[in-house]
Amino acid sequence: MAKLSACAAVSSLLLLLLLLSAAAPPKIEAVAAAASSSYCSIFSFGDSYADTGNNPIVFRRHSIAVNPVMRPPYGATFFHRPTGRQSDGRLVIDFIAESLGLPLVPPFLARNDDRGFRHGGDNFAVGGATAIDASFFHRDDPPGGSIFPLNTSLGVQMQWFESLKPSLCGGNTYKGCKAFFGKSLFFVGSFGANDYLLYMGNRTVPQVRPIVPDVVATISIAIERLITHGATTLVVPGIIPFGCAPPVLVSFANRDPAGHDPTTGCLKGMNDLVTHHNTLLREAVHGIRAKHDDDDVKLVYADFFGPVMEMLTSPAKFGFEDVFEQCCGGPGKFNYNPKVFCGDPGAVTCKDPSKRVFWDGVHLTEAAYRHIAAAWLSSII
């Protein structure tokens, strides 16, 4: 099959279990040196933790002129220019692609109506995306309410993938697609952080908790749909401990009756919400895996929470300092100012992003993503 000839096929190592322990991850260079892949492409769904450039395109299509992510210093560490990634450099998915010998996964919306196989795959993730459809969050909007979230939910991203699928698999048959997608690595997430923070509104953390099963169910349905399309290797990331993120610490403290965790300094209720999500998601992944045990499906849960918490609680091990101080932002506590975002006039950037965990608030630095990628990759070699 002509499409498969472009695959970066080396040895037939399969993706087994992603590292879930609290041990310090190895350096990514050591992992990458040993990594080999039978994958020809990566297909990614998610939010800003995986978006490689769709968000600015969506903004333009909605005639939203202001998007700080397309201004310096975004991208300065590696790309030396803004790329649409909400970081100073590469994301986890970039490090994984590099380590598997694949090109960085391009944003789907940059295709400009061209169809067909692209070596490296397609990234459908969009910064700001929710798992649950956007209409859920707009149902109680007052006249003239916020346009966010935009219509880029997991369901919409699945529609984009399904519109592209016939040009990838030749006749669009299950057998043909399974042969092609069997050589592809699928990332489903992360999803959930935007759902919970948007739904928070004037609610408290306990009032948000009831939608967690709906978010996890939406992700589970997407996983099942991808399997019916022929996907055989799927990675499902949880979400980061956003109860530790500078904007959340500043803006949501009064919504969290549990207050600050005396051990970590993070908002306890917020992180309990994240843990609840991650626990249900992990259980869902295990259930779907058991259901497809005889179908040659490899389905794994990827821990985002544990590696980030370790960087925050043992920063010296990773070379980090001032872990709650975001690298780029406006004047204020933790270098966070709700009126001055990274990329805005008046924003201040730290001298060395490699010593910070948080880049612009809820998003991480390239240095932090590098450690997370190393933890995940250590289980594929």
Secondary structure, 3 states (H helix, E strand, C coil): CHHHHHCCCCCCCCCCCCCCCCCCCCCHHHHHHHCCCCCCEEEEECCCCCCCCHHHHHHHHCCCCCCHHHCCCCCCCCCCCCCCCCCCCCCHHHHHHHHCCCCCCCEHHHHCCCCCCCCEEEECCCCCCCCCCHHHHHCCCCCCCCCCCCCCCHHHHHHHHHHHHHHHCCCCCHHHHHHHHCCEEEEECCCCHHHHHHHHCCCCHHHHHHHHHHHHHHHHHHHHHHHHCCCCEEEEECCCCHHHCHHHHHHCHHHCCCCECCCCCCEHHHHHHHHHHHHHHHHHHHHHHHHCCCCCCEEEEECCHHHHHHHHHCHHHHCCCCCCCCCEECCCHHHCECCECCCCCCCEECCCHHHCCECCCCCECHHHHHHHHHHHHCCCC
